[in-house]
């Protein structure tokens, strides 16, 4: 019999698989309860653009054929929306694949990634899967990014700086002046990736990545259709960057990496920005409701520019487990900085009310 553990490369056994939010059906099966709501994965509960979902009929015609290899028509719509050239865009199966493609093209065993902490764990997991590493730099007490500390962590082996804006899991946002001051002091050989997965929800001022890329050719931005666009199961995202950067990434991009359904639906979704405005407005109303309720409960929270928020509840693990028993799935992230918090996604009105009711019950508020 093959001993698979002896056949893997050194370091693989030290990795842990990414653990997503608990599925609704899994909790229903475990606890034998019927009514379960999931507010754990920062999904859009309001639905995708009807124009996008209607495009599924076009997908039926293409189901027996391979997808368009370079996602040409989707990239064309994205490029038009952002007023850039189509050759500045590459598409992938969600932000995860975009990060993986970036790392495959530019990261090596003797270079590393720098990122603020806490932030998206995939920055490290994907780096380690390619025998590299991620150096985490602590954020400020209020979870805002400390650009001076990030600069101090950079050395000649730093290849990437990953900056989620707004940040996940904190929901915090940084503005343009602090960012451009940072970029002006950074070596152009360090590649800066703005992960803007939640940017549609941002209410505060933030850097205009597409304008700034004209000044800093080491700057790039990732966007996704999984959050505000409500197309998480479609698995599609994109990177905007310097044309040479995109060309090099295409050398490691697998053929047909974005399926036809994703290409067709997302191309229609980009054109329906009125729908995005409606989603943002609904999210804001839900966020304000939760702000009001948890403030009345005397709980602290981190002001958010996303569709989720961190709430300080004391023993985060216990509150998470107790909420599961009430049929409410949130997220406990743990670690020294987040052990007292839960992260909750903004849901439908009824889901938000159910969450608040359950939270009051488990905290005896």
N, C-alpha and C positions, 0 to 999 in steps of 0.2 A: 504493500500500500504506500502511496506517495505521502511523505511527511511535508505538507504544504508550508508549515511554519518555518521549516529549515530551508525552503526554497525562495523565500521573499528577500528583498533587499534589506540591509541593515537599517533599522529605524522604523520600518512599517509596523512592527508589533507594538511600538510605542504610541501609535496614532489611535484615536478614538473616532468612531463614525459620528457624523453630525446627527443630532437628535432633534427632529422637528417637533412642533406642538402635537400633543396627543390627539389622535383622530376621534371624532364624535362616536363612531360605531364601536371603537375600542372601549371607550368609557361605558357606553351602554351595555356592552357585553360583560365587562368586569363587575359593574355594580348593579346590573339588572334594573336600570332606570331608563325610562323612555325619553323624558324631556331633558335634552342636553344642549347647551349653547357653547360655541367655541369662540373665544375672544383671545386667541393665543398667537395667531400667525400673521397679523396685520394685513388681512385680506380686505377687499372691498365688498361689504355685505349688500350693497345696493344694486349690483348687477352691471354688466358690461353694456356698451352702447348697442342699442337695438340694430343700428346700421351694421355694426361689426358682426353681431350674431347672425343677422340675415345673410351675411356673406358665406355662411357655412354651406349654403346650397351650391355655391361655386366650387367649394372643396369636394363635394360629392363627384363632380366631373373629373377631378384630378386624383382620386384616391388610389387608382391603380398605377399611377406614374410617380417616378421620383420627383422630389421638389426641385425648384429652380436652384441651382447650386450656390449662387452668390446672393440670393434673396433680392434680386435686382429691383423688382417693383416695390417691395417694402422699403428698401433703402432709398428709393427715389422719393417716396412719400415723406420719409423721415427727413431727408435732405431738404426738401421743399419747405417743410414745417420749420426747420431751424435755419433756413437760408444759408446752407453750406453746400459744397460739392458732394455728389454721391460717393466719390472716392475718399471722402472723409469719414465714411460710415462702414462699420462691419456689424453684422447681426449674429446673435448666438442664442442658444437654448437657455435663456435667463441670464441673470448677472453672474451666476456661478460659472457658466461656461466662458463668459467674457473674461472673468478674472483668470480662469485656467489658461485661456489662450494667451493672455498677456504674459503670464508667468512662463508658459512654455516657450514663448518667443524671446523673452528678455532676461529671465531669471536663471541663475546658475548656482552651483553648489557653493561658490565662493562669493556670492552676493546675497543680499537679504532685503526684507521688507520692513518698513517702519510704519506703525499705525498707532493712533491714540487708543487708550484703554479707559473704560470698556467700549468695544465696538464690535463689528460683525466678525464672528469667530472664523468664518471661512477664509478670511485674509491669512490666518495662520495655518489652518488645516490644509489649504491648497498649496501653500508654500512648502510645508513639510512633506507633502506628498511628492514634491519634485526635489526632495533632498536639500531644500533650503530652509530658511527660518524667518520668523517674524519677531521683531523687537517691539514690544508694547511700551508706550509712553503714557504715564498716568495723566488724566485730565485734571482740571482744577476741581476744587471742592464742590462747585456747582455743576460739574460735569462739562463745562465749556472747555474747548480745546486750547491748550497752552502751546502756542506756536514756537515760543522761545525754547521750550523743552524739546519739542520735536526737532528743531534745528540742532540742538546740542546732541541729539542722538544720532544724527547723520554723520557718516564717515565715507571713506573712499569705496567701501563695499556696499553702500546703500544703493539699491537699484530702484525701488519703488517706495513712495509714500502714499498710503491709502487713506483717504479722508472721506468718510460718509457725511454728507451734508444735505438734509438733517441727519444726525447721527442715529444709528440703531445700536443699542436699545434705549438711549437716553432722550431722543427727540429734540436735542439741542441743535441750534443753527448758528453758523458764523457768517459774518458780513464780508463785504468786498475789501474794505480798507485793510483790515487785519490780514486778510488772505494775500492781497497784492504786496503788502510789506514783507510778508513771508516769502513770496515767490521771488521778489527782488533780491533777497539775501541767499537764495538757494542756487546751488550749481545746476546748470542746464542739463547736466548728465544724469540728474536724479529725476525719474519720471513720477509725476504727480497725477494720481487718479482721483477725481471727484466722483464719488459714488452717490448719485442723485436719485436713488430709488424712490424717495418720498418727496421730491422737490415740488410736485404739484400741490401738495398740502401746505407748503411753507407760507406763513403770513408775514414773517419778518423779511428784512433786506438780506440778500445773499449775492455772491459773485455771479456775474453773467459769464458762465464758462465758455460759451460759444464766441463771445466777443474777446475774452481774455486769451483764447487759444491763438488769436492772431498776433498777440504780443509774446506769448510764452509757448514755444512749440513743444516743450516737454510736458505740457498740460493736456489732459484728456478728461472726458466725462462719460460715465455709464448711466444709462436710463433703462427702465424696465416697464413692461406691460402688465406686471403682476400685481401692482398696488392700485393706484388711482384708476387705471384702465379696467380693472376687474377681470383680468385674463390670466390668473395665476396658473391654472391647469394647462394653459396653452404653452407655457414655458418659452418666453421670448423676451429678449432684451437687446440693447445695442450699445456700441461704443462709438463716440465721435473723437477723432484724433487727427494728428498730422497725416497727410497722405502716405508718406514713407512708412510711418508706424503701421498704418492699416495694411499696406502692401506686405510688410514683413509678417504681420499676424496671419495674413491669408496663406502664408507658406506652411503654417502648422494647423490651420483650421481644417477640420474633417470635411469631406464632401457631403453635401446635403444635410448640414448640421441643424438647419431650421426647417421643420416640416411644413408641408403645403398649407395645412389648416392655419398654422401660426402666421405664415406669410400673408395669406389672404385676409384673415380676420384683423390682424394688426394694422395692415395697410388702410383698412376702412376705419379702424378705431382712431388713428392719428388724425383723420380728417374731421372727426366729430368732437371738436373742442367744446362745443356747447354742453355736451354730456359731461365732460370733465368738470366744467364749472358747476354743474348741478351736484356732482359727487362731492366736490370740495365744500360746497355750501351745506350739504347734509352732514358731512363729517364735522364741520365747525359747530353746527348746532348740537350734535351729539357730544362733542368735546366740552362745550360750555355747560351742558347738563351735568356731566360727570364732575367737572370742576366744582360746580355749585354744591353738589351732593357730598363730595368728599371733604370740601371745606367745612360744610355744616357738621360733618362727623369729626372734625378736628384733626384730620390727617394731612400730612405734607405730601406734595407731589412735585414733579419736575415739569415746568411749563414746556409744552411740546409744540413743534411745528410739523407734526406728522399725524397719522391716523392711529396712534397708540400713545400711552403715557405710562411713566413709572410712578407708582404710588407706594409711599413708605408705610408699611403695616406692622413693623416690629419683626416677628419671626416669619420671614417670607416663605420658607419651606412649609411651615405648619399651615399658614393661611392658604397657600396653594393647595395643599392636600385637603383641607377642610372645604374649600370651594368645589373641589372635584366631587365630594360627597353630596354637594348641593346641585350637581349637574352643571357646573360652570367651569369651563377650561380656560385658564389664563396661563401666564408663563412665569416660571421661577428660574432666574438665571444664575443666582448664587455668586460665589466669589466674595472676596473681602469687601468690595465696594457695593455690591447689590444684594447681600444676604438679607437685608431688611426690607427689600422691595419686591413687589410683583409688577409685571408689565401686562397691561390690558389693552386690547385693541378696541377701537370705537366700533360699536355694532349698530344694529337697527334700534329704533327707539325702545321697543319691547325688550330687546336683549340688554340694553343699557340699564333699564329699570330692574330687570331680573338680576343683573350683576350687583347693582347697588343694594338690593334687598338681601341677596345672599351674603354680601360683604358685611352688612350690618349684623346679620345673624351670627356669622362666625367670629366677629369681633365684639359681639354683644353691645353694639352701639345703639 
